[in-house]
């Protein structure tokens, strides 16, 4: 049985993919950040003018979400940022900035 992917295995796969194609010269932090933004905009296109997600759109939406994730993981790699650690820290900071109200927290 194949082990599920992790951010580390994803990062390593992206490194190999870029190395095999000699793309590192194009993968500057600036270019990767721009690519994250472009792919996020392409994701938004699927939601423009509608409040509903059509079942036939889910695969295309998934592809755009994957593009955002892949560029973000690649950017984190190029900047030597542990993305999971950064996300965990951001959640901690947000919890301090936006404390939970006394209302019951939904599960």
N, C-alpha and C positions, 0 to 999 in steps of 0.2 A: 504494500500500500504506500502510495506517495505521500510524503509529509506535506502539510499545508504550507503555503508560502509565508514568509515573514518579511518585514521591511528590509532585513539584512539580505535575505536571498533575492528579493526584488532589486535592491540596490546593486548587488553583485551581478545580477543578470543584465541590468542596464549598463553597468561598467563594461562588461564583455561586449554587449551589443554595440556600444559607442566605439570601443577599441577596435573591433573587427571592421568597422566602417570608417575609421580615422575621423570620427566626428568630434573628438575632444577639442579640436581647434575652434569649433563652432559653439561648443557648450560652455561659453563664459557665463558667469552668474547673471550678467545683464541679459544675455540672450535667453537664458532659461527662465528668468523672471518674466520676460516679455511673453515667452511661450505659454507660461502658466496663465497669464492674463488672457491671451488669445483663446486658449482652449476653454477657459471659464466663460468667455463671451459666447463661444460656440455652444456650450452647455445651455446658456441662457436662451439661445434661439429656440430651443425646444419648448420653452415656457412662455414665449412672447405671444401675447394676445389670447392666452387661454389660462384657465385655472385648473384644468383637468389634464391628467397624463393619460394619453391613449395607450392601450396595451401594446399596440404595434410600435410605439415610440420607445418603449423601455430598453430594447437592445441598443438603439442608437444613443440614447441617453447614457447607458452604461459605458459605451465606447468613449463618449466625451468625458465622463467622470474618470475613466481610466487614463485618458490623456492628461487630465489635470494632475492626477496622482503621480503618474510616471514622471512628468516634468518636475513636480515638486520634490519627489524622491531624488531625482538627478541633481536638482539645485542644492538640496541639503547635502548630498554627497560632495559636490564641488566646493561647498563652503565648510565642510567638515562639521556639520550640525547634526546631532542626534535628534531626529525628528520626533521620535516617541518621547524622549526626555523633554524636548521643547514643548510638546503638546501637554504633557503632564504638568509641567511648570506653569503653562498658560492657564490650565484649569484651576490650579491653586491660586494664581493671581486673580482670576475672575471670581473665584469663590470669596475672596477677601473684598473685592471691589463690589460685588453684587451678592451680599449675603442672602441666604434663603429666608423667605418670609415665614411667619408663624403658621401659614396655611399648610395643609397636608401636602407633601411632595408626591406628585403622581409617579407611578411606576411605569 
